[in-house]
Amino acid sequence: MTPLAFQSAFAQALFAPPRERGGPLAALTAQPAFAVYRNTVMKGCVDALEANFPAVARLVGRDWFRAAAALYARAQPPRDPRLLFYGDGFAAFLDAFEPARELPYLPGIARLDRSWIEAHAAADAAVDVAWFTSLAPETLGAARIAPHPATRWHWFPGQPVFTIWRRQRGAGDAGEIAWQGEGALLTRPRDSVQWRAASPADCAFLEACAAGCPLADAAAAAQRVQPGTDLAQLLAGLLRAGAIVPAPTAINGETP
């Protein structure tokens, strides 16, 4: 067996159930020391998930979370040695996880926890307000802007996911929660991740900008999902949040 084949088989054995640990490494996996090592690896995966999804863990309790995390780790072992990024499929796992059926907002909470990590680790970019203010009115509609590299946004129809999530992150009032759809915007224009509520128009606008649409088309997308939106106010709010930057082509002078 080549070194690469051995490493692959060893990694598979670490996460395989006992009945599937035969094959060329059967003698190795039967040793007591292998079980100790396997348990250490599994604990590291579960610990990483608990650290990466703190709002989910607080909502369901530590025992529930760690049991679910162990099942996830067996099904989806880490592919990246940087455990900060482990759990990219955890929200989808919770979507199909039968014990979570009574908590339909839980996958959304996981998506926001994941978005926090992505925003935290994203590349830096300058929010060039001067570039926006320098655009001539006749070129404004053709201008292209893009979400800041750290910007993440979600709309949760029918569920107050953002309110529940931010309370688990230690922010927000403790009053009664209005059960209605909510949006969330996370970004990191400077040193720390910031978040605020987002409207359907905000989310549609950002989706269009991410797809490379010019400003006029992004504005039209926002109006379609939320007629009557004040586009100047929407744009100003995204600028204040540090959520948008000039598109790279705009910086290079290839668009108005």
Steps between C-alpha positions, in 0.01 A plus 500: 500500500638840403536771767218698341269198491583424863422855607168492315399164650607611847292819477196306380538252785503780756145598410359163393265306729654185657339261248675681214854501641626188330716489192877544488509692829289252699787402729586864567145616568444210741770629736382686815727793419310559176176546693671755724633690199163479324320641803752785520446588135121484539513722808707754307238510224213540746688768694563690176132486403396619845738795468389577145126487572462663843143626446380155398671342801345748742153445358495121519730440795845345509400133514255526207749697295795269557294192417390660171853625431641148542256367240593782265873437550463133411304587186711799397857494639713815466649564156702802608763484778383844618217399734373859507341416163357164602124466470418650162228236460369510857194715422396263219556208738260660749246549221473122471564412866181349641556610865516861376155489336344672801746790461445608137707814550809306613657458154465877451680560830779272374519696174551823691766343721674382184464842338668656806803276446512576129475874566769476769743318269425687176745722317524869584374766261470877524151648498558787260219745574673765291472279191123478544454871557713581193267317259318733263119459497501398134747214568353382830266238351781332304743493794582164652549438867568179687445365849798550728696170516382457860135575429248222556123535486196278553124534486295261717135506393255449786764456771669751736835327458709815528341605831546152648859480376616837629352428843706181513803711406436729797324788322143623473214546744351217701138588423244301306600401148268588214464188285563639154753486220834670555819569314857529624805680367848420632823663393841605627596838358766545768630284784189320623193335352193723506139400445166667447153421374453481124186553294392287202607793283848503659541129427374524142723800434808321632417184304481703180826681575673168574380374161673795330187697415528878451353724765179563303426127478583445867263782592228344284549166676457670836180670381355173373521327835409808705313764297536855625851449633694823541805409295709794615437399860577134421831590337594738782425232758719244326780754473477585871515130581810459282318232303581612145808601304566601138508193276857413389422597141373836621824557687697416186299753302323248279151617597359846553 
